[in-house]
């Protein structure tokens, strides 16, 4: 039974398929809400110097570890996923990227976290030192179309939340194009299991 078949309930004998889909939706939704709340929760703790509060890093790690744990819970309910976890050492040489999928999930989520924290730092710097509106290369000055902190804000808003989080949640909730939904929501282990399932199907053919 593949991950897509499991989440779509095609095997009625399978247990927890409805709960598994709900867990993934809640996991992804919780992560995106947690990232949206970073400016509210930690904005005041970030000063004009480019420091990252330890509490924000702990918050990120707690959120990420929870998401990975829920992802693992879903994986073990599939035949390929259970076999992979039971024989992970065998896959280190044959499919190293699949073994590193858990790490890649955390790295992908950290990229989102870092983008938002960097944007907050730029806003704090603009408050104290004024907005960054230009840069120079070899004494040649280049003007930005808008202040740098606003460019970073729109990049996060459009690039992360509108073009990644929103379609990712829609695809995950609707169970459409699940590999793309896994990718958008940084479920890299589920994406790796999907690839292994495809490889197995091609071999059997």
C-alpha positions in Angstrom: 0.0 0.0 0.0 1.5 3.3 -1.1 1.3 6.5 0.9 -1.2 8.1 -1.5 -3.4 5.0 -1.3 -3.2 5.0 2.5 -4.1 8.7 2.8 -7.0 8.3 0.4 -8.4 5.4 2.3 -8.2 3.0 -0.7 -7.5 0.1 1.7 -10.4 0.1 4.1 -8.6 -2.5 6.2 -5.9 0.0 7.0 -6.1 1.6 10.4 -5.8 5.3 11.1 -5.9 6.5 7.5 -8.3 9.3 8.3 -6.3 10.3 11.4 -3.1 10.2 9.4 -4.4 12.8 6.9 -5.7 15.0 9.7 -2.3 14.7 11.5 -0.5 15.9 8.4 -2.9 18.8 7.8 -2.6 19.8 11.5 1.2 19.5 11.4 1.6 21.6 8.3 -0.9 24.2 9.5 0.8 24.4 12.9 4.1 25.0 11.3 2.9 27.8 9.0 1.0 29.5 11.9 4.1 29.2 14.1 6.2 30.9 11.4 3.5 33.6 11.0 3.6 34.3 14.7 7.4 34.8 14.9 7.2 38.6 14.6 4.6 38.8 17.3 6.3 36.4 19.7 9.9 37.4 19.2 9.9 40.8 17.4 10.5 42.7 20.6 13.4 40.5 21.6 15.3 41.2 18.4 17.4 44.3 18.8 19.2 46.5 16.3 22.1 44.0 16.3 21.7 41.0 14.1 21.1 38.5 17.0 18.6 35.7 17.1 17.0 35.1 20.5 17.7 31.6 21.9 14.0 31.3 22.7 13.1 31.7 19.0 15.5 28.9 18.1 14.0 26.6 20.8 10.6 27.5 19.5 11.6 26.5 16.0 13.2 23.2 17.1 10.2 22.3 19.1 7.9 23.0 16.2 10.2 21.1 13.7 10.7 18.1 16.0 7.0 17.8 16.5 6.3 17.9 12.7 9.0 15.3 12.0 7.6 13.0 14.8 4.1 13.2 13.3 5.5 12.6 9.8 7.3 9.5 11.1 4.0 8.3 12.6 2.3 8.5 9.2 5.3 6.8 7.5 5.2 3.7 9.7 1.6 3.0 8.7 2.7 2.1 5.1 4.5 -1.0 4.0 7.4 0.7 2.3 7.8 3.2 5.1 7.8 0.6 7.8 10.3 -1.5 5.9 12.5 1.6 5.3 12.6 2.5 9.0 13.3 -1.1 10.1 16.2 -1.4 7.6 17.5 2.2 7.5 21.1 1.1 7.7 20.7 -0.9 4.5 19.5 2.3 2.7 22.5 4.4 3.7 24.6 3.1 0.8 21.8 2.5 -1.7 19.5 5.5 -1.0 21.5 8.0 1.2 19.2 10.9 0.3 16.2 8.9 1.6 18.0 8.4 4.9 18.8 12.1 5.1 15.2 13.1 4.4 14.5 13.8 8.0 17.4 16.2 8.2 16.2 17.8 4.9 12.8 18.4 6.4 14.4 20.3 9.3 16.7 22.2 6.9 13.7 23.2 4.7 11.8 24.5 7.6 14.8 26.3 9.0 15.1 28.1 5.6 11.6 29.6 6.2 12.4 30.4 9.8 15.7 32.2 8.7 13.9 34.2 6.0 11.4 35.6 8.5 13.9 36.3 11.2 16.1 38.1 8.7 13.2 40.2 7.6 12.5 41.1 11.3 16.1 42.1 11.7 15.9 44.4 8.6 12.8 46.1 10.0 14.5 46.7 13.3 17.6 48.1 11.6 15.4 50.4 9.5 13.8 51.7 12.7 17.1 52.6 14.3 19.4 53.4 11.3 17.0 54.3 8.6 16.0 52.2 5.6 18.5 50.7 3.2 17.7 52.2 -0.2 20.9 51.6 -2.2 24.1 49.6 -2.4 27.4 50.2 -4.1 29.8 48.2 -6.2 33.2 49.7 -6.9 32.0 53.2 -6.1 29.0 52.8 -8.4 25.7 53.4 -6.5 22.6 51.4 -7.3 19.2 52.5 -6.0 16.7 49.9 -4.9 13.1 50.1 -6.2 12.0 50.2 -2.5 13.6 49.9 0.9 15.4 46.6 1.5 13.2 45.6 4.4 10.1 46.0 2.3 11.7 43.9 -0.5 12.4 41.2 2.1 8.9 41.5 3.5 7.2 41.1 0.1 9.6 38.2 -0.8 8.5 36.3 2.3 4.9 37.2 1.9 4.7 36.2 -1.8 7.4 33.6 -2.1 6.9 31.7 1.1 3.3 32.1 2.2 1.4 32.8 -1.0 3.4 30.6 -3.4 4.4 27.8 -1.0 2.3 27.6 2.2 -1.1 28.4 0.6 -0.9 25.9 -2.4 0.8 23.4 -0.1 -2.1 23.4 2.4 -4.7 23.4 -0.4 -3.2 20.4 -2.1 -2.7 18.6 1.2 -6.3 19.1 2.4 -7.7 18.1 -1.0 -5.3 15.1 -1.3 -4.4 16.3 -4.8 -0.9 15.9 -6.2 0.4 14.7 -2.9 4.1 14.6 -3.8 3.9 18.4 -4.6 1.9 18.9 -1.3 4.7 17.0 0.6 7.4 19.2 -1.0 5.6 22.5 -0.3 5.0 21.5 3.3 8.6 20.2 3.8 7.5 16.6 4.4 10.7 15.3 2.8 10.5 11.9 4.4 7.1 11.3 2.9 8.5 12.6 -0.4 11.4 10.1 -0.2 9.0 7.2 0.5 7.0 8.2 -2.6 10.2 8.0 -4.7 11.0 4.6 -3.2 7.5 3.4 -4.1 7.9 4.6 -7.7 11.3 2.9 -7.9 9.8 -0.4 -6.7 6.9 0.0 -9.2 9.3 0.5 -12.1 11.4 -2.5 -11.0 8.3 -4.7 -10.8 7.3 -3.7 -14.3 
